[in-house]
Amino acid sequence: MDRVPRKPVEHQQVYQDHAAAYDRLVQREDYRGNIPRILQEVVDWHGRTVLELGAGTGRLTRMVAPWVDAVYAFDLSPAMLRLAAAALQGQMGWLTAAADHRALPLPDKSVDIVLAGWTICYMVTWYPNRWQPELAPALAEMERVLRPGGQIILLETMGTGYETPQPPDKLRPYYDYLQTAGFHSQWFRTDYQFASPEEARQLTTFFFGPELAEQFEGQTCLPECTGVFSRVVK
């Protein structure tokens, strides 16, 4: 098992070198089970072929795989995908592959749903001075691989440590852009519930930083607001 670093780690390094610690964190999120409920309200998954972008260690992949005919789980990090593949053993109809959002190794009109959880936002945070030119080809690739009537579903943070939406300032222009691009949105709670205050401190510091960990010192629940953005591609 990956040791949880004592200090915050840049997210690129997390995904490359600390996949197991990251998986421990995300398994603590959404203890009330709101994500599967919302996803099933947004679209009918039965009989569909799904492409998941930024699949990571396969949290969402494992969730939707029993609902669909097939799911392709793509991510830039082979280390993350190894954990995803291990967790998917025994489940039919899945495939993992390392891929960039802007160059998807799939034919045109080959999937019914594109799902991307907490990943497209990195087109903004990793390219703050040119995020729109970086985002545009990613959205174009999603549209290219979708069949007519297919749907794009994006999950993004609307604020960690808050009980009502407080989107990070650096992501607000991106969320406004999605609205103008025809995405419909709603928000819901996906709070973290940790096994102990010590685990809460370790995992919160590791991914979100010491200030947030100190704010919730001694607690086991970390509030989280999540937004779902969806659009049908004609």
C-alpha positions in Angstrom: 0.0 0.0 0.0 1.2 3.5 -0.9 2.4 5.4 2.2 0.5 8.7 2.6 3.1 11.6 2.1 3.4 13.8 5.2 3.3 17.0 3.1 1.1 18.1 0.2 2.1 16.7 -3.2 1.5 18.3 -6.6 -1.4 16.6 -8.3 0.7 15.5 -11.3 3.0 13.7 -8.9 0.0 12.2 -7.0 -1.3 10.5 -10.1 2.2 9.3 -11.1 3.6 8.2 -7.8 0.9 7.9 -5.1 -2.0 6.1 -6.8 -2.8 3.9 -3.8 -2.9 6.9 -1.4 -5.1 8.7 -3.8 -7.5 5.8 -4.1 -7.8 5.7 -0.3 -8.8 9.3 -0.4 -11.5 9.0 -3.1 -12.9 5.9 -1.5 -13.8 8.1 1.5 -15.8 10.6 -0.7 -19.5 10.5 -1.1 -20.3 8.3 1.9 -24.0 9.1 1.4 -24.0 7.6 -2.2 -25.2 10.7 -4.0 -23.0 10.2 -7.1 -24.7 7.0 -8.4 -28.1 8.5 -7.7 -27.3 11.7 -9.7 -25.7 9.9 -12.5 -28.7 7.7 -13.0 -31.0 10.7 -12.9 -29.0 12.4 -15.7 -28.9 9.6 -18.2 -30.1 6.1 -18.9 -27.0 3.9 -18.8 -28.7 0.6 -19.7 -27.2 -1.0 -22.8 -24.8 1.8 -23.5 -21.1 2.0 -24.4 -19.3 4.4 -22.2 -16.0 6.3 -22.5 -14.6 7.5 -19.1 -11.9 10.1 -19.3 -9.5 10.6 -16.3 -10.6 7.3 -14.9 -7.8 7.3 -12.3 -8.0 4.3 -10.0 -11.5 3.4 -11.4 -13.9 4.7 -8.8 -16.5 5.8 -11.3 -15.6 2.9 -13.7 -16.5 0.4 -11.0 -19.7 2.3 -10.3 -21.0 2.4 -13.9 -19.6 -0.9 -15.3 -22.6 -3.0 -13.9 -25.0 -0.6 -15.6 -23.6 -0.7 -19.1 -22.6 -3.0 -22.0 -19.0 -1.8 -22.1 -16.8 0.9 -20.6 -13.5 2.3 -21.9 -11.5 3.7 -19.0 -8.7 6.1 -20.2 -6.2 8.1 -18.1 -2.7 9.6 -18.6 -1.3 7.6 -15.6 -0.5 3.9 -16.1 0.0 3.7 -12.3 -3.6 4.8 -11.7 -4.9 2.5 -14.4 -3.2 -0.6 -12.9 -5.2 -0.1 -9.8 -8.4 0.4 -11.8 -7.8 -2.8 -13.8 -7.1 -4.8 -10.6 -10.4 -3.6 -9.1 -12.3 -4.4 -12.3 -11.3 -8.0 -12.4 -14.3 -10.2 -12.7 -16.4 -7.5 -14.3 -17.3 -8.0 -18.0 -17.0 -5.5 -20.8 -14.2 -3.1 -19.8 -10.9 -1.9 -21.1 -8.2 0.5 -19.7 -5.8 2.5 -21.8 -3.4 5.4 -21.3 -4.7 8.3 -23.4 -4.8 12.1 -23.6 -8.2 13.8 -23.6 -7.2 15.6 -26.8 -6.3 12.5 -28.8 -8.6 9.6 -28.0 -7.8 6.2 -29.5 -11.4 5.5 -30.5 -13.2 5.6 -33.9 -15.8 8.3 -34.7 -19.3 7.7 -33.3 -18.3 4.7 -31.2 -19.7 5.5 -27.8 -23.0 6.6 -26.3 -21.8 8.4 -23.2 -18.6 10.3 -22.3 -18.0 10.5 -18.5 -15.3 12.6 -17.0 -14.9 13.0 -13.2 -12.7 15.8 -11.8 -10.3 15.7 -14.7 -11.3 18.2 -17.5 -10.7 21.0 -14.9 -6.9 20.3 -15.2 -7.1 21.7 -18.7 -7.6 25.0 -16.8 -5.4 24.6 -13.8 -2.4 23.2 -15.7 -2.7 25.7 -18.6 -4.0 28.8 -16.8 -2.9 31.2 -19.6 -4.2 29.1 -22.5 -6.9 26.9 -21.1 -9.5 27.6 -23.8 -7.2 26.5 -26.7 -6.4 23.4 -24.6 -10.0 22.7 -23.7 -11.4 23.0 -27.2 -9.7 20.0 -28.7 -10.7 17.9 -25.7 -14.4 18.8 -26.1 -14.1 18.3 -29.9 -12.7 14.8 -29.3 -15.6 13.9 -27.0 -18.0 15.0 -29.7 -16.2 13.1 -32.3 -16.4 9.7 -30.6 -20.0 10.2 -29.5 -22.9 8.7 -31.5 -25.7 11.2 -32.5 -27.8 11.8 -29.4 -24.9 10.8 -27.1 -24.2 12.6 -23.9 -21.2 14.3 -22.2 -21.3 14.2 -18.4 -18.7 16.1 -16.4 -18.2 16.0 -12.7 -16.2 18.8 -11.1 -15.6 20.3 -7.7 -17.8 23.1 -6.5 -15.8 23.6 -3.3 -14.0 21.4 -0.8 -14.7 22.2 2.9 -18.0 24.0 2.1 -21.6 23.0 2.7 -22.9 25.1 -0.2 -21.2 25.8 -3.5 -18.1 27.9 -3.4 -16.3 27.1 -6.7 -12.5 27.8 -6.8 -11.9 31.2 -8.3 -9.6 29.7 -11.0 -12.4 27.4 -12.2 -15.2 29.9 -12.4 -14.4 31.0 -16.0 -14.4 27.4 -17.0 -17.8 26.7 -15.5 -19.2 29.8 -17.1 -17.8 28.6 -20.4 -19.6 25.3 -20.0 -22.8 27.1 -19.5 -22.4 29.1 -22.7 -21.5 25.9 -24.5 -24.9 24.4 -23.7 -24.1 22.3 -20.7 -26.9 22.0 -18.0 -25.7 21.9 -14.4 -26.7 21.1 -10.9 -24.8 20.6 -7.7 -25.0 18.1 -4.8 -23.0 17.0 -1.8 -20.3 14.4 -1.9 -18.9 14.7 1.6 -15.8 12.7 2.7 -16.2 10.5 5.8 -12.8 9.3 7.2 -12.2 6.4 9.5 -10.6 8.5 12.1 -9.4 12.1 12.7 -5.9 11.0 12.1 -6.8 9.6 8.7 -8.7 12.7 7.9 -5.7 14.9 8.7 -3.3 12.7 6.7 -5.4 12.4 3.6 -6.7 16.0 3.6 -3.1 17.3 4.0 -1.8 15.0 1.3 -4.2 16.2 -1.4 -5.8 19.5 -0.3 -3.0 21.0 1.9 -2.5 21.7 5.6 -4.7 24.8 5.9 -7.9 22.8 5.1 -6.7 19.9 7.3 -6.2 22.4 10.2 -9.6 23.9 9.6 -11.2 20.5 10.2 -8.7 19.2 12.8 -10.3 16.5 15.0 -13.2 15.9 12.7 -13.9 12.9 10.5 -16.2 14.5 8.0 -15.1 16.9 5.3 -17.9 18.7 3.3 -17.6 18.7 -0.5 -19.9 20.2 -3.1 -19.8 18.7 -6.6 -21.3 19.9 -9.9 -22.5 17.8 -12.7 -22.5 19.3 -16.2 -24.3 17.5 -19.0 -25.0 18.1 -22.7 -26.5 16.0 -25.4 -24.6 16.0 -28.7 -26.8 16.0 -31.8 
